[in-house]
């Protein structure tokens, strides 16, 4: 028997409002969703800032001891309560055994990134050999573009969405300049229709179909940082590869936020940071994905 289709959030809100006989924006709908939320206990695993500690706040208008309503996970995730213990364990190990900490202990430093590959692979939908944790997001993006962007006289463009995250935009400009290409001619930016806020999938696919023979790389966000739009990654990947393009995604605002199946979707490459919805804190290791179909076996000597 085929599984039942997942209910879209908008449909769920409409259904609950109808059952409660109120408008979808009524507070009763929100309270009902809070009551039925099976994941609400996870709030207890994180520190939530108090209103009194957040500048600028007019404390005469709020309960100063009240928790803030935190909508900035897209910028920096909340601190998990276990972070301090983990850090203190590593500082204690450093103090006691010095350089031996590279190789022994619960989390040997020399393989520290490898200790969580199993968790990350499940979050992005990949195998461990397709994922690496290192550097920062933009450094990884440059490394990936150096590998996948190999312009030719006929195929020399990079396609991206309008208002892409600024560092992505600048990274693409840098790569084009590195190859001596004209940025205006080689950076293909798809914009929304006049009066609309998000890109239509059919418009993206139309541009790929029309311009695909001249596009070397398609680089989109998984979730657009400015509008919150979740792009149809499987459709974009399939359309781009059908035209001979490499397809990659910046998943900074998608990882830990939406369901990902990079391997099954056939995505060529992707990169992400870990300090947003993965709650790794400022300076947390970034990550990268390269599909195993691009694995090259070194010939025997």
NORTAHU-V476950 format. One record per backbone hydrogen bond with DSSP energy under -1.0 kcal/mol. NH is the residue of the N-H (numbers start at 0). CO is the residue of the C=O. If there is no record, write none. Layout:
NH/CO  NH/CO
This chain:
11/7  12/8  13/9  14/10  15/11  16/12  17/13  18/14  19/15  21/16  25/22  28/25  30/26  31/27  32/28  33/29  34/30  35/31  41/38  42/39  43/40  44/41  45/42  46/78  50/65  51/63  52/49  53/50  58/56  60/57  65/62  67/48  74/71  75/71  76/274  80/44  82/79  85/81  86/82  87/83  88/84  89/85  90/86  91/87  92/88  93/89  94/90  95/91  96/92  97/93  99/96  100/97  101/98  102/99  103/99  108/100  109/101  111/108  114/110  115/112  116/113  119/115  120/116  122/118  123/119  124/120  125/120  129/126  130/127  131/287  133/285  139/135  140/136  141/137  142/138  143/139  144/140  145/141  146/142  147/143  148/144  149/147  151/154  155/213  156/213  157/185  158/216  159/187  161/189  167/164  168/164  169/165  170/166  171/167  172/168  173/169  174/170  175/171  176/172  177/173  178/174  179/176  180/175  185/181  186/182  187/157  189/159  195/192  203/199  204/200  205/201  206/202  207/203  208/204  209/205  210/206  211/207  213/210  214/211  215/156  216/156  217/245  218/158  219/247  221/249  223/228  227/223  230/221  232/230  235/231  236/232  237/233  238/234  239/235  240/236  241/237  243/240  244/239  245/215  247/217  248/268  249/219  250/270  253/250  254/250  256/253  257/253  261/123  262/124  264/260  265/262  266/261  267/246  268/246  269/288  270/248  271/286  278/275  279/273  283/280  285/134  286/271  287/131  288/269  289/129  290/267  293/290  294/291
